[in-house]
Amino acid sequence: MSACEICNQLPDEIAGKAVSEIPELANRLQEEETDFKRWATKFRCKTCGQLWEERYESHGHANVPTVRKLGKN
């Protein structure tokens, strides 16, 4: 499978947003697994198979999400 247009156009990292806050991506992703110890969830694009990770990191008094592209499996 080759990368779809949406996955290609989005940057490798989107700081400060959760997957649910990126509608063009959220509609294409399927949850693969959640690691509750790392506050991370892996998703796979249903169109092209691109892996994405949503991870929350503690910054002061808030937990800030970051969405990152991962390699394809």
C-alpha positions in Angstrom: 0.0 0.0 0.0 1.3 3.4 -0.8 0.7 6.4 1.5 -2.5 8.2 0.9 -2.8 11.9 0.1 -3.8 12.9 3.7 -1.0 11.1 5.4 1.5 12.5 2.9 0.3 16.1 3.4 0.3 16.1 7.2 3.6 16.8 9.0 5.5 14.1 10.8 4.6 15.6 14.2 1.6 17.7 15.2 2.2 19.1 18.7 -0.6 20.2 21.0 -3.4 18.3 19.3 -5.0 14.9 19.8 -6.1 12.7 16.9 -9.7 13.6 17.6 -8.8 17.3 17.0 -7.5 16.6 13.5 -10.7 15.6 11.7 -9.2 14.8 8.3 -7.0 12.2 10.1 -9.4 11.0 12.7 -11.8 9.8 10.1 -9.2 7.5 8.5 -7.6 6.0 11.6 -8.3 2.8 13.4 -7.0 2.2 16.9 -4.4 -0.5 17.1 -3.2 -0.6 20.7 -2.9 1.5 23.9 0.0 1.6 26.3 -1.5 3.1 29.5 1.9 3.3 31.2 3.3 5.6 28.5 0.0 7.4 27.8 0.3 6.4 24.2 -2.1 5.0 21.6 -1.1 3.6 18.2 -3.4 4.1 15.2 -3.3 2.8 11.6 -4.6 4.6 8.5 -7.4 2.4 7.0 -6.4 3.7 3.5 -2.6 3.3 3.4 -1.5 1.6 6.6 0.6 4.5 7.9 1.1 4.1 11.7 0.4 7.1 13.9 1.0 7.6 17.6 -0.9 9.9 20.0 1.1 10.5 23.2 0.4 12.7 26.1 3.3 14.3 27.9 3.3 16.2 31.2 4.2 19.9 30.8 3.8 21.7 34.1 0.2 21.4 35.2 -1.1 20.0 32.0 -0.9 16.9 29.8 -0.2 17.9 26.2 -1.0 15.6 23.3 1.3 15.1 20.3 0.5 13.1 17.2 3.5 11.6 15.3 3.9 9.4 12.2 5.6 6.1 12.9 7.0 3.7 10.3 4.6 1.2 8.6 4.5 -2.3 9.9 
